[in-house]
Amino acid sequence: MGLLSNIFGTRATPHHRVAFDDMGVTFAQANGTRQVVRWSELVEVGVLTTDEGPAVDDVHWVFIDQTGEGFAVPSESEGMKDLLARLQSLPGFDNQAVIEAMGSSQNAKFVCWTRRNAP
């Protein structure tokens, strides 16, 4: 399944959960699928918005690793608020990009963080 399919094919449910620890971020979907990215391999954090809200979750957090692969987490997923606080501790995290994304009602991408010296 491609990244865009993950993003637009995943709607938050009470069974979607995102968690993190010292090693990385884990997204567990209701269907049992688990996706993981290690902090050491994370190269970009972004937010994708759509023009489909407010009836559906139209904000997705995107995590991209050093291979260019990644996954998207619907903003209403359980644990996302706690993860946001952790993301804000990343060096150079752009809170202004988050603010702009949350106010967007269009199809757009907002880059909130990029690893310096990323491959």
Secondary structure, 3 states (H helix, E strand, C coil): CCHHHHHHCCCCCCCCEEEECCCEEEEECCCCCEEEEEHHHEEEEEEEECCCCCCCCCEEEEEEECCCCEEEEECCCECHHHHHHHHCCCCCCCHHHHHHHHCCCCCEEEEEEECCCCC
